[in-house]
Structures are given as C-alpha cells and as structure tokens.
Amino acid sequence: MNTVITSREEILRASRELISRQGWNAVNIRAVAAACNISVGSVYNYFSSKSELIAAAVESVWCDIFHFPEDEKSFERFTDCVEWMFACMRRGDEKYPGFFSLHSMSFIGEEKAEGQQMMAQSWDHIRKALYAVLMKDKNINRQAFDPVFTAEKFVEIIFSLVISALVRRDYDCSGILGLIRRTIY
C-alpha cells in the first residue's frame, strides 16, 4: 500500500479516471482505493460513504468539463461563451462517455439525492457564470430585457437549451447562437 498521504483531489482524480475508462459502475470505495494504491480506510478519511464519494465525483467531473477560464476577458461576447460550452460538452462526452446521459440515472437511494444535489450546484455555478458573461458583453442591446423578460430569465432559457442539447448529444450550437443573436444583439 501507498504510505504517502493521499489527498481528496487525488482520490477524485482517480475516480474521474475510473469513470472515463470504465463508467459509473467502476466507482466504489474499493476500486478507488486500489486505483490510488491506498487502503479502503484511507478513502474513508475523506468520504464517509460510497454515496458521498460518488456525489463528489459527479461534481468533480462537471468541474473538469466546464471549468470556466480565470481570465474574465476570455469571453467578449455571450455567444463566445456558448460556443465554448458546446466545445466543452463535445470534449466531455469524449472524455467521459455516457456521463451526461447515464450518471443521474445510476444513483439509487441516498446516492441519488446527494448526486442530484451536487449536479444542481454545478449547474447553478454554470448559470451564474453565464449571467456574468452576459452582463459584461458590451455588444448586447440592453433594451432586449424588461421586468418580465429579464437577463436572468434569458440565461435560464439558454441554459435549458444547452442542457437539452447535452442530453441529446447534439453539439451543433448554430441554432442557439442564431436565437441569441436575434434576441439580444
């Protein structure tokens, strides 16, 4: 066994690798411990249960796929961000086959609630980042929004379309980009 202390991030990295190579069914305490070359008890130092490990792995995969660039100027236009998201979806689908369509169905019992909560947190983070990019876009027509059709509602609609495309594995964003251009530019 590995006598070096393993970090939570190393355990999550091993979990992501297992998901990438073998799918969700490969992620369990014993498999992750073996992948890290540590004892099962060492994994329990960081995760109290399989459900906690899987929930953290879900969040870790979402973050790996949709890690927004630190440089706020990376996206001058909202459409640039949406195009980037579709590119991330395509790469994520290649790196983690079946993740988008299968992970939410693979949870059972308590794992389902924790996994869905982590997924919801990841999605909320993505929506907030989309909103921040929208608000920094100097090219949008601010009059496109009003008290009923707010920028927040617009982001929610676009995010819903992105998630729908993700589930369908449709990585052609041209229709969504056309809708965005006609609506806010």
N, C-alpha and C positions, 0 to 999 in steps of 0.2 A: 504494500500500500504506500501511497504518497505520504511522506512525513511532513511535507511543506504545507503550510496552512493554505487552504483554498478559499477564494473569495466568492461572494454571492454572484458577482459578474462572471467569474469563471464557470460556475455551475450553470448560469443562464446561457452562456456561450455554448457549453456542451449540449444543453437542451435544444438550442437553436440548430446545432449541427445534427442532432438526432432527428429533429423534425424535418430538416432539409433532406436528409438521406433516407429516413425510414418512415416518416409520417408521424402523426399524433400518437398512435398506439405504442410507439417505441419509448415514449416519455413516461418514465416511472422512477421512483427513488433508486431502485437497484441499478437500472440501466444508466442513469445519470451518474451515480457513484462510480460505476465501472468505467464510464467514459472519462471521468475526471481522475481515475485511479486513486480513489479515496474510499473510506468506509461509508456504509449506509448511514451510520451515526453522524458522520461529518455533514452529510446533506441535511440531516435533521437539525443541525446547529443553525441553519439558515432558513429552513422551511419546515413548518410543523406537521405538514401532511402533503400527500400527493396532490390534493386539490389546490393547496397554496402554491406548490411548485408549478403546476400547470397554469394557474392563473397568472403567475409571474412570467412564465414562458410566453403566454399569449401577449402580454404587454410588451415583453422584450422583442418579440417578432414584429409587432406593429411598429415599435420604435425603430427597429432596424430597417424596415421597409420605408417608413415615412419620416425619417429624421430630417426636419427642416434645416436648411443651411443657417449657420450662425450669422452670416452677413445679411443684414436686413435689406441691403440693396440688391440682393440676388434676384429679386423679382420686381422689375419696374412696373409691370402690368399684372393685373389679376389673371389675365389669360396665360401669362408665362407660368404662373404658379399651377394652374390647372393642367397645362401641358406637362409640367414636371411631375405632377401627381400621377398622371396616366403612365408616364415613363417608369415611375416607381412601382406602380401596380404591375406592369409588364415584367420588370425585373424581379419583383417579389413573387410573382407567380412562377417564374423560372427557378428562383432560389428555394422557395418553399412550396413545392407542388401540392395543390389541393388545400392549402391553408385557408384561403378566402372562403371556400365553399364548405369545407369539412370541419373546421375547428369548433364552430359554435354548435354543431350537431354532435360532436364527440363528447361533450360534457354530460355527465349524469349527476343527479342528486345535488349535493352541496357544491361539487365542482362546477356545475352549470351556473349557479348563481355567482360564484366568485369569478369564473371565466367571463361571464357576460358583464360583470361589473368592471373588470379590467379592460375589456373591449370598449365599453361605453366611455371609460376615462380616456382611452387612447383616441376615440372618435371625437370627444369633446376637445381634446388638445388640437386635433387637426382642424376642427371647425373654428376654434379661436385663432389659429394661425392663418387660416383663410380670411377671416374677418380682418385681421391686422394687415394683411397684404392688400385687401380691398380698400381699406381706409388710407393706405399710403399711395395708392395708384392715383397719380396726378391727372391721368387722362380720362377718368370716368366723368360722366355727366351727373353731377350731384343731384340734379333735379329729377333723375330717374327714380329717386326714392321719396317717399312721403310717409306720413304717420301710419298708414295701413301697409304699404309695401316698403318695409324698412330694409336697410342694408343687412341686418341680422337675418331677416326672413329670406332675402335673396341668397345669402350664404347657405342657409339651411336647404333651400331648394337645389342649389348647385351641388351641395354635399350629398343630398339624396340621389341625385342623378349619377354622381361619381360612384356611390356605393352600389347602385343598381348595375352600372356598367361592370364594376368589380365582380359582383356575384355572377353576372353573365359571361365574364371573361372577355368582355368587349373593350379592347384597349384603343379604339379609334375615338378620339375626343373631338373630331371635327364638328359633329352636331352640337355638342355642348358649347364649344367655342363660338359657333355661329349664334347660338341663343344668347350667350353672354355679350357678344359684340353688338347685337341688335337691341339688347336691353339696356346696357349701361354706358356705351360709348357713343 
